Amino acid sequence: MRSEIVDVLLEIGIPANVKGFTYIHDAMDFFDTDAYYSSGKICSLYAAIAKKRNTKPSSVDRAIRHAFETAITKGNRESVEYYLDVVNTQNSNLLRTLFLRMKQGENHKTVSAIPEAKCDFEHCIYREQLYQEALEKVSAEMSAHFLQFIKDSQAVSGERW
């Protein structure tokens, strides 16, 4: 996810030379590795980033706010609207939204990276045989259960089979 963070931050228009870029990157790492931070502990997140970068939590907050403001005002509008919430621009909301969108994109890539099943003549015949065998087995089991159900219901009502 680390390289994706850089790509997304650049895509939405946060310049790589601002401190907020690094701090947002750190925040995404913390969110990814510890659910404690992503569940709403933003002050603790700022403190952890500040400790890691040898600065003050208020500086982290300010730098992140500046980076997000730059993205929202000067960044790629389409990407900003996808990755960030342009209505609620609090740092905590923007960080969570960015993280969730990145995770969503990561899951989408994982799903789309699954290779399509090969379907040449030999594979299709094999697949058809498997489906047919499965269908026959399920059908036989359902018939047996259905007959047992009829017997049980007739036994309860007093009729014989």
C-alpha positions in Angstrom: 0.0 0.0 0.0 3.0 2.3 0.5 3.6 3.0 -3.1 -0.1 3.5 -3.7 -0.2 6.2 -1.1 2.4 8.2 -2.9 0.6 7.7 -6.2 -2.7 8.8 -4.8 -1.3 11.8 -3.0 0.4 13.0 -6.1 -2.7 12.3 -8.2 -5.0 14.4 -6.0 -2.5 17.3 -6.2 -0.6 17.3 -3.0 2.9 18.5 -3.8 5.6 16.0 -2.6 7.7 18.8 -1.1 5.2 19.9 1.6 5.4 18.4 5.1 1.8 17.4 5.0 2.5 15.0 2.2 4.9 13.0 4.5 2.5 13.3 7.4 -0.5 12.1 5.4 1.6 9.2 4.2 2.5 8.3 7.8 -1.2 8.6 8.8 -2.2 6.1 6.0 0.6 3.7 7.3 -0.7 4.0 10.8 -4.3 3.5 9.7 -3.2 0.4 7.8 -1.2 -1.2 10.6 -3.3 -0.2 13.7 -7.1 0.1 13.8 -6.8 2.1 16.9 -6.0 5.2 14.8 -8.6 4.7 12.1 -11.4 4.3 14.6 -11.2 8.0 15.6 -8.1 8.6 17.7 -6.8 11.5 15.5 -5.1 13.3 18.4 -3.2 10.2 19.2 -2.4 9.8 15.5 -0.9 13.3 15.4 1.1 12.6 18.5 2.4 9.3 16.9 3.4 11.1 13.7 5.0 14.0 15.6 7.0 11.5 17.7 8.1 9.7 14.5 9.1 13.0 12.8 10.4 14.8 15.8 7.9 17.6 15.7 4.8 18.8 17.6 1.3 17.4 17.1 0.0 20.9 16.3 2.5 21.2 13.5 1.4 17.8 12.1 -2.3 19.0 12.2 -1.4 22.3 10.5 0.7 20.7 7.8 -1.9 18.1 7.0 -4.6 20.8 6.8 -2.4 22.8 4.4 -1.8 19.8 2.2 -5.5 19.0 1.9 -6.4 22.6 1.2 -3.8 22.6 -1.6 -5.3 19.5 -3.1 -8.9 20.7 -2.8 -8.2 24.1 -4.3 -5.5 23.3 -6.9 -5.6 19.5 -7.4 -7.1 17.2 -10.0 -10.8 17.8 -9.3 -12.0 14.4 -10.4 -9.5 12.6 -8.2 -10.1 14.9 -5.3 -13.8 14.3 -5.4 -13.2 10.5 -5.5 -10.6 10.3 -2.7 -11.7 13.1 -0.4 -14.9 14.5 1.0 -15.0 18.1 -0.3 -18.0 19.0 1.9 -16.6 18.0 5.3 -13.0 19.1 5.1 -11.9 18.4 8.7 -8.6 16.6 8.7 -10.0 13.6 10.6 -12.7 13.1 8.0 -10.4 13.7 5.0 -7.8 11.2 6.4 -10.5 8.5 7.0 -12.1 9.1 3.7 -8.8 8.9 1.9 -7.9 5.7 3.7 -11.2 4.0 3.0 -11.1 5.0 -0.7 -7.6 3.6 -1.0 -8.6 0.4 0.6 -11.7 0.2 -1.6 -9.4 0.6 -4.7 -7.0 -2.0 -3.3 -9.8 -4.5 -2.9 -11.1 -3.7 -6.4 -7.6 -4.3 -7.9 -7.4 -7.6 -6.0 -10.7 -8.7 -7.4 -9.9 -7.6 -11.0 -6.4 -9.2 -10.7 -7.9 -12.7 -10.5 -7.2 -14.2 -13.9 -10.1 -15.3 -16.0 -10.7 -19.0 -16.2 -9.3 -20.6 -19.3 -12.0 -21.8 -21.6 -10.6 -23.7 -24.4 -12.3 -26.9 -25.7 -10.7 -29.2 -23.2 -11.3 -27.0 -20.1 -14.9 -26.3 -21.1 -15.7 -30.0 -21.5 -14.1 -30.7 -18.1 -16.1 -27.8 -16.5 -19.3 -29.1 -18.0 -18.7 -32.6 -16.7 -18.1 -31.2 -13.2 -21.2 -29.1 -13.3 -23.3 -32.0 -14.5 -22.0 -34.3 -11.8 -22.6 -31.7 -9.1 -26.1 -31.1 -10.5 -26.9 -34.8 -10.4 -25.6 -35.2 -6.9 -27.6 -32.3 -5.6 -30.7 -33.5 -7.4 -30.4 -37.0 -5.9 -30.0 -35.6 -2.4 -32.9 -33.2 -2.8 -35.1 -36.1 -4.1 -34.2 -38.2 -1.1 -34.9 -35.3 1.3 -38.2 -34.6 -0.4 -39.3 -38.3 -0.2 -38.4 -38.3 3.5 -40.4 -35.2 4.1 -43.4 -36.7 2.4 -43.1 -39.9 4.5 -42.7 -37.9 7.7 -45.7 -35.6 6.9 -47.9 -38.7 6.1 -46.8 -40.4 9.3 -47.9 -37.4 11.3 -51.2 -37.2 9.5 -51.9 -40.9 9.9 -51.7 -41.9 6.2 -49.4 -44.6 4.9 -47.0 -44.3 2.0 
